[in-house]
Amino acid sequence: MKRVIVILALVAAPAYGADVYLRGGGQITGVIVEQTDESVTVDIGGATISARMSSVVRIDESVSPLEMYRERAAGIPEGDADAWRELARWARGRALSSQSLEAFTKVLEVLPDDKEANEALGRIRVGEQWITEDEYYRNQGYIPFEGQWMRPSEKQAIQNERTAQERAAQQANEARIREIEAEQQAEKERIEKQREQEKMYRNPVSWGWGYGPRYWPDPVRRWP
C-alpha cells in the first residue's frame, strides 16, 4: 500500500523543466514528469524519454522551453490570434516544431485566411482558397508513390523498369543454374568413365580358351 501511495504522489507532483545529463555525454532536455530511485521520465514535447538513474550524471532543474510554451499557451485569451502567432514564432525559434504548428493552427481557427499560418502548416493558395499539399497535388493529377508525388505514367515507368530488371536477374540466375547443372553432369560422366577404365584394368583378359593374365608371357621365361 505504501508503494502505491508513493507512486501516486509522484504522478500528481507538478512537472518541472530540467536538463538530464547522461554518462557518455548524452543530454535530455524537457519537462520531468516522473522521477523515482530507478528512473526519470522526461516529456520532450510530443514524446517521452525514460533513462535509468544509474546512467544519469546529474539533473539541472530549469524552466524548459516546453514548460514555458505550455504556461504561455494556457494564458492566451480565447480568439487572440496575434498572441497565438507570437507564441508560434517563439516556439519555432526554440525547435518546438510540434508546438509551433499547434499554435499556428490556433491562429487559423480565428483567421482561416491568414497567410503566415497557412504557409507554416504547408498549405498552398489556389485561387481564393488555401488547400493542403496533398489536395493540391491530387488536383494536378499526381499520385503518391514511395514518399513522392508523381504522374501515374512516371510510376508505371518505374514499375516497368523494376519488372524488367527482376526478369533479367531471374533469367541470369536460371542460366547460371543450367551452367552449374551442366558442369555437374560433365563431372559425373568423367567420374563414371574413370571408374569404367579402372574396372577394365582390374579384370583379367580373356584369351579365347579362358581367362588369363592381363600381361603377355615373359619371352625370357622357359616353358617346361
Secondary structure, 3 states (H helix, E strand, C coil): CHHHHHHHHHHHCCCEEEEEEECCCCEEEEEEEEECCCEEEEECCCCEEEEEHHHEEEEEEECCHHHHHHHHHHCCCCCCHHHHHHHHHHHHHCCCHHHHHHHHHHHHHHCCCCHHHHHHCCCEEECCEEECHHHHHHHCCCEEECCEEECHHHHHHHHHHHHHHHHHHHHHHHHHHHHHHHHHHHHHHHHHHHHHHHHHHHCCEECCCCEECCCCCCCCCCCC
